[in-house]
């Protein structure tokens, strides 16, 4: 698609995109969304946003009650674009070395690093909030820096590197609260709820009874779809004009304004994640520049989980979503390029 066939070359990240690049990105994006939707029953918006996150090479956190299809969604996404995929079942007794790897002694008593399952293109971290805080802390470096440090050196994970994590509600038995620093490393958090209608419930039964689960690949056949790497590069090259950057900065800073019900607002990293998600969303809409609509469309899944509430007044039912919607309603769209 973006290769050297027919004289076409892949656009470099941060390079100049053409309308043809945008069209080809959109075609592949739609193909991936359709592939995932064949295995997952749910709102189309959910799959669309999940694939926007992947195209921006962001980590994705999927939250919901047990049995609503979180793992199936993550598995279908991982299978759609290939590469080395590892699944880690997070449990209370999981140790940091079980995730990242560790130094081991060979026959000559020399330490060598044995890589853990985190060294993959796609890591399916199932029920991530069932692991202890000690194990959660082991993920901080690799999710942000794309590397693992040990006594024998520093080891980089190969791009693309995406963590697709699922978690049950925090008040369920056997779960731990994810550290704020780890939450901030997830580009998006999406929530899967119970089916809205009897028809949806029947569709889930039909899908699981008549269709096999998303295919898995042998470890010796890690075929990464090369178009995924090019999609990520294209998304990074989408234009974010100064007025849109100022709009994003204003939204992020507004979450930090002193108010009784907010304990922690959105970090500068959250603003960067918002910009990158908006870039991928714009390209999925066949445009080579970010419009204010793109920012608003991805604001909730990118920012809500970064707004941490304190103890609200007894008569308050404020949620992070309420705070963000209040900010979005008060925000003025920037002048300049808008959606055409």
Secondary structure, DSSP 8 states (H G I E B T S, - for coil): --SSGGG-----TTS---HHHHHHHHHHHHHHHHHHHTT--S-HHHHHHHHHHHHTT-EEEEEE-TTSSHHHHHHHHHHHHBS-EEEEE--TT--HHHHHEEEEE-TTS-EEEEE-TT-SSEEEEETGGGS-HHHHHTHHHHHHHSEEEETTEEEE--SS-EEEEEE--TTSTT-----HHHHTTEEEEEEE-S-SSHHHHHHHHHHHHHS-------TT---B-HHHHHHHHHHHTSB--HHHHHHHHHHHHHTTS--TTEEE---HHHHHHHHHHHHHHHHHTT-SB--HHHHHHHHHHHHGGG-EE----TT----HHHHHHHHHHH----SS----
